[in-house]
Amino acid sequence: MESLHNSDLVRGNIDAFILRVLLDADNYGYQIIKELGIRSGGRFELKEPTLYSSLRRLEQQGLIRSYWGQETQGGRRKYYTLTPDGRERFKVKWQEWQAARAIIDVLIGDGKELASGDGQK
């Protein structure tokens, strides 16, 4: 059986996961990975190469921007913040997810979703 973090459904939403974390607050790479692990109850682990690839792509698309934070014991950290376009993209992704989830519930659910005729459980 394929684990949750390897599923195509999860892989296809990594950018949205990152945008969601940044919606709450600016953050740096390692903390984004930690936050996703916490939010998933340990069921999802984002690997560093995947994270930084996504962060580069999101920055090139103008959805996030990076800046250097203050020096800490470990040196300066590169932080990421959502741009207004990034906030809008997350909103669209959220709406797409809600619509997809409703369709998936109907298509692989137990059929009771169809009984009421409106897809509501």
C-alpha positions as CSV (number, residue, x, y, z in Angstrom):
1,M,0.0,0.0,0.0
2,E,1.3,3.4,-0.9
3,S,1.8,5.8,2.0
4,L,-0.1,9.1,2.2
5,H,3.0,11.3,1.5
6,N,3.7,9.4,-1.7
7,S,0.2,9.7,-3.2
8,D,-0.3,11.7,-6.4
9,L,-3.1,13.6,-4.6
10,V,-0.6,14.9,-2.0
11,R,2.2,15.4,-4.4
12,G,0.0,17.5,-6.7
13,N,-0.8,19.9,-3.8
14,I,2.6,20.6,-2.3
15,D,2.6,24.2,-3.6
16,A,-0.8,24.8,-2.0
17,F,0.5,23.3,1.3
18,I,3.4,25.7,1.3
19,L,1.1,28.7,0.4
20,R,-1.2,27.6,3.3
21,V,1.7,27.7,5.8
22,L,2.8,31.1,4.6
23,L,-0.8,32.4,4.8
24,D,-0.4,32.2,8.6
25,A,3.0,33.8,8.8
26,D,6.3,34.3,7.1
27,N,8.5,31.3,7.5
28,Y,11.9,29.7,6.6
29,G,12.5,26.4,4.9
30,Y,13.1,24.1,7.9
31,Q,10.2,25.5,9.8
32,I,7.9,25.0,6.8
33,I,8.9,21.3,6.7
34,K,8.3,21.1,10.5
35,E,4.9,22.9,10.3
36,L,3.7,20.5,7.6
37,G,4.7,17.5,9.7
38,I,2.9,18.9,12.7
39,R,-0.3,19.8,10.7
40,S,-0.4,16.3,9.2
41,G,0.1,14.6,12.6
42,G,3.3,13.2,11.3
43,R,1.7,11.5,8.3
44,F,3.4,13.8,5.8
45,E,7.1,14.5,5.5
46,L,8.2,17.0,2.9
47,K,11.8,16.4,1.7
48,E,14.2,19.4,1.5
49,P,14.8,19.1,-2.3
50,T,11.1,19.1,-3.0
51,L,10.5,22.1,-0.7
52,Y,13.2,24.2,-2.2
53,S,12.2,23.3,-5.7
54,S,8.6,24.4,-4.9
55,L,9.8,27.6,-3.2
56,R,11.9,28.6,-6.2
57,R,9.0,27.9,-8.5
58,L,6.5,29.9,-6.3
59,E,9.0,32.8,-6.2
60,Q,9.5,32.7,-10.0
61,Q,5.7,32.8,-10.4
62,G,5.5,35.9,-8.1
63,L,3.4,34.1,-5.5
64,I,6.0,34.4,-2.7
65,R,9.1,36.5,-2.1
66,S,12.1,35.8,0.0
67,Y,14.1,38.0,2.3
68,W,16.9,37.6,4.8
69,G,16.0,37.6,8.5
70,Q,18.1,38.7,11.4
71,E,21.2,36.7,12.4
72,T,20.5,33.9,14.9
73,Q,22.9,31.4,16.5
74,G,22.9,29.4,13.3
75,G,23.3,32.4,11.0
76,R,20.9,34.3,8.8
77,R,17.7,32.6,7.6
78,K,16.0,33.1,4.3
79,Y,12.3,33.8,5.0
80,Y,9.4,33.5,2.6
81,T,6.3,35.6,2.5
82,L,3.1,35.5,0.4
83,T,2.6,38.2,-2.2
84,P,-1.0,39.4,-2.9
85,D,-0.9,37.1,-6.0
86,G,0.1,34.3,-3.7
87,R,-2.9,34.9,-1.4
88,E,-5.2,35.0,-4.4
89,R,-3.7,31.7,-5.8
90,F,-4.2,30.0,-2.4
91,K,-7.8,31.1,-2.4
92,V,-8.3,29.7,-5.9
93,K,-6.5,26.4,-4.9
94,W,-8.8,26.2,-1.8
95,Q,-11.9,26.6,-3.9
96,E,-10.6,24.0,-6.4
97,W,-9.9,21.6,-3.6
98,Q,-13.4,22.0,-2.1
99,A,-15.0,21.3,-5.5
100,A,-12.7,18.3,-6.2
101,R,-13.4,16.9,-2.7
102,A,-17.1,17.0,-3.3
103,I,-16.8,15.2,-6.6
104,I,-14.4,12.6,-5.0
105,D,-16.8,12.0,-2.1
106,V,-19.6,11.2,-4.6
107,L,-17.5,9.1,-6.9
108,I,-15.8,6.9,-4.4
109,G,-18.3,7.3,-1.5
110,D,-20.9,4.8,-0.5
111,G,-23.6,6.3,-2.7
112,K,-25.5,7.9,0.2
113,E,-24.2,11.3,-1.1
114,L,-26.5,10.9,-4.1
115,A,-29.6,10.0,-2.1
116,S,-30.4,13.6,-1.2
117,G,-29.8,14.8,-4.7
118,D,-27.6,17.7,-3.7
119,G,-24.4,15.9,-2.8
120,Q,-24.8,16.9,0.9
121,K,-24.2,14.2,3.5
